[in-house]
Amino acid sequence: MSTIIMDLCSFTRLGLTGYLTSRGVRKRDITEVHNAPNLKAICETSRPTVVFINEDCFIHHEESNQHMRQIISQYPATLFVIFMSLANIHFDHYLLVRKNLLICSKSLTEKDLDDILANRLKYENYRPTRLNIPTLSLSQTESNMLQMWMAGHGTSHISAQMNIKAKTVSSHKGNIKKKIQTHNKQVIYHIVRLTENITTGIHVNLR
């Protein structure tokens, strides 16, 4: 299983390498890179099965964000696992925001990684495999409300703008928190911002 790790933290690289080799991945199939241009070059030659990325390696530069967006869309059979940089905030879940893009924190356990990589650990590369977790999606109403919420507008303003009751706004907020698996607004904001930087945003179900 060809794997790339893009993370400046040596402890993370060591931990991931140790985990992968314990699951039968050969060390020679694990490559370390340090920036988006290098990642793009390696992807072109190796077409990796999985890529682990710390968002700090790209999030602060618009050009690097664009590189990441292109790479993720160019390799739909590769699973990209993005580690969020969350200071002093605990988030121990993971979210599939595209079929090949998963966002999580570094609180992942080995069992989480087993669940995420199960199919890819069993099969060789070049065959797309689907995770057994749903892709995050919002209704159009939830998406519209989330944008206003993230812009700092309160329940009464959102209620007036969307012409719905305050109780309904609260209900939508509850649904969003449930889907993103956190009640922490800062985590929600972080996930939304990260997703918008490297994709077209959280998927909106128009049906």
N, C-alpha and C positions, 0 to 999 in steps of 0.2 A: 504494500500500500504506500504509494508515493505521497509524502507529507512535507509541507513547508511550514516553518515556524517563523513568524515575523514579530519579535518581541524583544525589546532592549533589556528586559529583566532576565538575568542569568538564572535565577531561581526558577522562573516559569519555564524557560527553555529546558533546564535540567529535569524539572518535574514532568513535563510533557514527554521528553525523550525517554525517561525512565518508564512512564506509563506505556508508551507505544511499544517499546522493546519488550516489556512484560507481556504484551498481547501479540507478540510474534512479528512485529514490524522490524525489519532489518535497519541497523543504524545507517547504512549506506543509502537507504531510501528516505532518510530524514534530512532535509536541507534547511539551513538557517539563512535568512536574509534580513536586511535592516531598513529597507525603505521601499516605497511603491514602485519606482522604476526597476529596481532589482527584482522585485516580485514579478513584475510583468515579463521581464526577460526570462526568468526561470520557468514561469508558466508556459511560455511559448515552446520551450524545449522539453519539459517533463510532463506537462498536463497532469498536475497532481490530483490525487483523490480527495485530500483534505488540506485546507490551509488554515492555520491558527494565526490570528492577527490581534495585536494590541492596538486599540484605536489611537493611542498616543503616537504611533508611528506614521499616522497620516492626517489626523483630524485637524491639526493646527494650520494646514496649508491647503488652499483651494485647489492648487494643481494636483496635489496628492489625493485629495478627495475625488477629483475627476478621474485620475488613474484607477482608483479603487472601483469607482462606478463602472468604468469600462471593463476592467478585469472580471468583475463579478458577472456582468451580463455576457461577456465573451466565453465564459467557461461554465455553462449551466450544469454540467455533470460533476463539477467540483463543489464540495461543500466548504463554504467559508464560515469559520467560527470567529466572531469578533468579540474580544474581551473589552468590556467597558471600563473606563477609568473612573471609578466612583470613590471619592475620598470620604472615609468615615461613614459610609452608607452600606448597609448589608442588603444584598439582593441575591437570593440563592436559587433563582429559577432561570430558565432559558426560553427564548422566544424564537420561533421560526418566522422570520418576517418576509422571506421569499423561499421558494422551493430549495434554493441552494445557499441561503444566508441565515445564519443563526446568531443571535445576539445574547450574550450572557455576561456574568461577572466571573471573577476568578474563584468564586466560592464553589465551583463545580466539584463534585466528588468523582471518584473513579467509577462508581455505579452510573452517575449521570453520563460520563463519557462513554461507558459501555452501551448505554441506551442510545446515545446520539450516533455512535459509530458502528453499531451492531452489524448492519448490512455491509458496510464498507470494509469492516475487518474480515468478513467472511469471503467476500468476492474480490477479484482483481479489478483493476481500473477499466475504464471505457464502457462501463454499463451504468447508466443512471440508476440510483437507488433512492427510494423515498423514505423519509423519516416517518415514524408512526406517531407523529404529533401534528396537530393542525397548524396550518399557516395562519398567522395573526391577520385578522381582517376586521374592519369596522363597517357599520352601516353608514350611509351618506350623512344621516343626521348626527351620528356619533362623531364622524370625522369633522363636520362643520363645527360642532360644539367644542370638540377638542382643540381646534385651532383658536377659538376665542378664549378658551380656558387657559391655553398655554400663553396667550397674549396678555394674560393678567386680568381678564374681565371676570367679575363676580357673577354669582348665580342670578341676581336680579337683572343685570345687564343682558346676560345671555338669554334669559327668559323673555325679555322685551324684544330683543333682536330676532329671535327665532319664533316669536309669537307662540310660546308654549308655557305651561305652568312651571313654577319654580320646582314643584315636586317632580315634574317630568325631567327637568334638568338634573336634579339630584339622582334620579333613577338612571339616566344616561351615564352620569359620572361613575355610578356604581358598576355599571356594565363594563365601562372602559377599564376601571381598576381591576375588575375580575378577569378580563381578557389579557391584560398586561401583567397580571398576577402580583400587583403591589398596590398599597394604599399611599405610597410615598410619592407626592407630586414631583419632587426633584428627580426621582428615578424615571417617572413617566416622561417628564420633559427631556431628560437625557436620551431616552430610547427614541423618542419622536425626532429629536434633533439629529441624532446619529443616523437614523433610518433615512431621513430627508437628505442628508449629506451624500449618501452613497447609493441611493435608489430614488425613485419618484415619490417616496413616502410610504407610510403604512397603507397596505392594500385596502381599497374601498369596495365593498360588495354592493354592486348597483342593482342586484336582483331584488 
